[in-house]
Each structure stands twice: as C-alpha cells, then as structure tokens.
Amino acid sequence: LRIAILGATGRMGKSLLRAVVEAEDLELVGAGASRSSAALGKDAGEHAGLGALGVPIGGDPAMVMAGAEVAIDFSLPTATPANLAACRALRRPLVLGTTGVIGLEAELGVAAKELPILVAPNTSLAVALLARFVKEAAAGLQGYDVEILEAHHRGKIDAPSGTALVLARIAALARGLDAEGAVRADRTTRRGPREPGSIGIQSLRAGSIVGEHSVLFAGEHERLELVHRAFDRMAFARGALVAARWLAGRAPGLYVMDDVLGKSRR
Ligand SMILES: NC(=O)c1ccc[n+]([C@@H]2O[C@H](COP(=O)([O-])OP(=O)(O)OC[C@H]3O[C@@H](n4cnc5c(N)ncnc54)[C@H](OP(=O)(O)O)[C@@H]3O)[C@@H](O)[C@H]2O)c1
C-alpha cells in the first residue's frame, strides 16, 4: 500500500516514518511539511534518522500525495484545510490524526461524501478500546461523577486533548446528555459545587509525557478509574497504519477508530 505522510518532520511524523519502514506491506511515496519547513527537499528518512528512503520532503500537499493510495495527516490544524482540499482534488482517502482542528466539520462532511475519511484524534488501538469501556461504564454507573485527567508533553499546543474531548463526549452521549454543554475544562471562573451531569477535564503539560488519559467514575463509596498510558509515539503510529490499511478501498464516509477496531484482524 502506497502511503503519504503529512507532517512528516514532526514528532509523530518521525514515528510514522519508522512504522512505515518497519511494515513490509507499506511503501512511503510522499512526505510533507509546511511550505516554510527547514527540512524541505531533504530526504524524509535521513531527516528522521532512518537512512535514505528516496522520498524528498515537500511543501505542496497535492504533490506529496500524488502517488499515494492513502494520506495520513499528523500536522497542525492550520495545515488541515489545504491537506483536505488536496485529498478531495485527488480523491485520496485520509487518516486525519491532527488534533485541535476546529470549524472544519462541514468541509469534512462534504468531503466524506466523495472519499473515505477517518477522523482519529487518537490512533492507539488501546485507546479505541478504552472508548468502548468508557461508554459501558458511563451507561452502567449512572449517578457516578465522570472526570477526566489528561497529561501530555510541554510542546502540545491544544488543551484539553482531542482524546479527552472525545472520551467526554462518549460518556455524555451514553447518559443522554448534551455533549458540548457537559464539558467543564475550567472551573476557576465559577464558584459553587459540582454541577450535576458536568464532565470535568483537567490538563497537565509537562516534560516529555507522550500521552496519558484517566477517566474517573466516582460514586459515594467507590470509584472506577480507566487509565491509558502511551509511553512511545509508536503506539499512535502503528495504530494509524492499521487505520490506513483499513481505510484503503473503503466506500466514501466519515469513520472513527471504533470502526477500525471492530473490523481489524490485526
Ligand atoms: N491521532 C493521534 O493519535 C495523535 C497522537 C499524537 C499527536 N497527535 C497530533 O498530531 C499532530 C502533530 O503532532 P506532533 O507532536 O508531531 O507535532 P509537531 O512535532 O509540531 O509536528 C508538526 C508537523 O506538521 C508540520 N506543519 C506545521 N505547520 C504546517 C503547515 N502549515 N502546513 C503543513 N505542515 C505543517 C510540521 O512541519 P515543519 O515544522 O517542518 O514545517 C511538522 O512536520 C498534532 O495535532 C497532535 O496533537 C495525534
């Protein structure tokens, strides 16, 4: 399967390149960065410390994904509109791993009528399973307060994490609550006890933490905690490749990691 990686010079991009090189069934045919990237024109593999791969880093997403069967985007939200436009123009399936993408729902919906798009703010397979557990716990433990704690490295630019927001949404929907209205990412501006039905999210940013999420279900006399800790970005990279294989050749539509988990034979 021929793969193009957008955001190939970043932390995730380097792990994705390594994962593609390690996979015998995948071939890297494109590697993208911003138009002002210091790495433009360099060999993507050499830039990632993997040795030459014969794929130069490019700044034009359409050129980067021209020879690919699937595009994988782990760049920044500012890059996503142009990457999505290129996918539409070329009809390339897209695994969108970039988080913090705001206001693009309509465009994604329109594009998904023409090509398969997987929106995956967390491509770890274990997190996809965690989401299922959260749904079950939220529905089964009615009356227990749901709170989420997430921790990431100091370089992460969006907060709360896309994963924390997805988990909060899943918990809210499992209880028939308005997902957007339930989230409390900041309790400092309001005095008063915990609002019933609210779902708090606390964000830590420190050091090199790759990504951790704890979902608490706290009752009167007990609490359940569902915890995921990623200690290497390869967890997200390998999951993204499982998703890319799953997405290739699929019918147009908007997919999530839960779809991949249900049908993956990994
Ligand atoms: N889905 C998941 O499981 C998962 C896991 C971890 C992270 N993420 C998300 O993945 C994204 C990347 O994370 P990261 O830690 O790898 O970030 P990063 O190290 O800052 O890398 C960002 C990448 O995007 C490129 N880029 C920046 N601006 C661009 C633009 N305007 N057009 C095209 N490319 C651009 C950068 O290239 P140059 O700087 O070289 O130009 C670089 O390759 C973030 O949104 C992060 O939250 C998702």
PDBQT file of the ligand as one rigid body, heavy atoms in Angstrom, charges set to zero:
ROOT
HETATM    1  N1  LIG A 301      -4.084  10.970  16.494  1.00  0.00    +0.000 N 
HETATM    2  C1  LIG A 301      -3.173  10.672  17.409  1.00  0.00    +0.000 C 
HETATM    3  O1  LIG A 301      -3.130   9.549  17.935  1.00  0.00    +0.000 OA
HETATM    4  C2  LIG A 301      -2.154  11.703  17.794  1.00  0.00    +0.000 A 
HETATM    5  C3  LIG A 301      -1.082  11.369  18.634  1.00  0.00    +0.000 A 
HETATM    6  C4  LIG A 301      -0.127  12.334  18.896  1.00  0.00    +0.000 A 
HETATM    7  C5  LIG A 301      -0.243  13.604  18.336  1.00  0.00    +0.000 A 
HETATM    8  N2  LIG A 301      -1.317  13.895  17.545  1.00  0.00    +0.000 N 
HETATM    9  C6  LIG A 301      -1.477  15.181  16.878  1.00  0.00    +0.000 C 
HETATM   10  O2  LIG A 301      -0.689  15.142  15.697  1.00  0.00    +0.000 OA
HETATM   11  C7  LIG A 301      -0.311  16.475  15.363  1.00  0.00    +0.000 C 
HETATM   12  C8  LIG A 301       1.195  16.534  15.205  1.00  0.00    +0.000 C 
HETATM   13  O3  LIG A 301       1.797  16.344  16.471  1.00  0.00    +0.000 OA
HETATM   14  P1  LIG A 301       3.378  16.450  16.653  1.00  0.00    +0.000 P 
HETATM   15  O4  LIG A 301       3.653  16.312  18.105  1.00  0.00    +0.000 OA
HETATM   16  O5  LIG A 301       4.053  15.520  15.704  1.00  0.00    +0.000 OA
HETATM   17  O6  LIG A 301       3.623  17.952  16.180  1.00  0.00    +0.000 OA
HETATM   18  P2  LIG A 301       4.972  18.634  15.656  1.00  0.00    +0.000 P 
HETATM   19  O7  LIG A 301       6.160  17.881  16.180  1.00  0.00    +0.000 OA
HETATM   20  O8  LIG A 301       4.851  20.084  15.966  1.00  0.00    +0.000 OA
HETATM   21  O9  LIG A 301       4.921  18.410  14.059  1.00  0.00    +0.000 OA
HETATM   22  C9  LIG A 301       4.047  19.133  13.240  1.00  0.00    +0.000 C 
HETATM   23  C10 LIG A 301       4.263  18.750  11.793  1.00  0.00    +0.000 C 
HETATM   24  O10 LIG A 301       3.344  19.493  10.983  1.00  0.00    +0.000 OA
HETATM   25  C11 LIG A 301       4.081  20.241  10.011  1.00  0.00    +0.000 C 
HETATM   26  N3  LIG A 301       3.405  21.523   9.782  1.00  0.00    +0.000 N 
HETATM   27  C12 LIG A 301       3.322  22.561  10.641  1.00  0.00    +0.000 A 
HETATM   28  N4  LIG A 301       2.617  23.582  10.086  1.00  0.00    +0.000 NA
HETATM   29  C13 LIG A 301       2.248  23.163   8.852  1.00  0.00    +0.000 A 
HETATM   30  C14 LIG A 301       1.528  23.763   7.784  1.00  0.00    +0.000 A 
HETATM   31  N5  LIG A 301       1.011  24.997   7.874  1.00  0.00    +0.000 N 
HETATM   32  N6  LIG A 301       1.362  23.028   6.648  1.00  0.00    +0.000 NA
HETATM   33  C15 LIG A 301       1.868  21.779   6.533  1.00  0.00    +0.000 A 
HETATM   34  N7  LIG A 301       2.576  21.177   7.518  1.00  0.00    +0.000 NA
HETATM   35  C16 LIG A 301       2.750  21.853   8.657  1.00  0.00    +0.000 A 
HETATM   36  C17 LIG A 301       5.470  20.409  10.606  1.00  0.00    +0.000 C 
HETATM   37  O11 LIG A 301       6.407  20.628   9.581  1.00  0.00    +0.000 OA
HETATM   38  P3  LIG A 301       7.579  21.751   9.654  1.00  0.00    +0.000 P 
HETATM   39  O12 LIG A 301       7.588  22.338  11.032  1.00  0.00    +0.000 OA
HETATM   40  O13 LIG A 301       8.836  21.011   9.305  1.00  0.00    +0.000 OA
HETATM   41  O14 LIG A 301       7.189  22.737   8.632  1.00  0.00    +0.000 OA
HETATM   42  C18 LIG A 301       5.662  19.057  11.262  1.00  0.00    +0.000 C 
HETATM   43  O15 LIG A 301       6.024  18.088  10.307  1.00  0.00    +0.000 OA
HETATM   44  C19 LIG A 301      -0.854  17.369  16.490  1.00  0.00    +0.000 C 
HETATM   45  O16 LIG A 301      -2.111  17.873  16.097  1.00  0.00    +0.000 OA
HETATM   46  C20 LIG A 301      -1.007  16.394  17.643  1.00  0.00    +0.000 C 
HETATM   47  O17 LIG A 301      -1.934  16.814  18.606  1.00  0.00    +0.000 OA
HETATM   48  C21 LIG A 301      -2.270  12.965  17.263  1.00  0.00    +0.000 A 
ENDROOT
TORSDOF 0
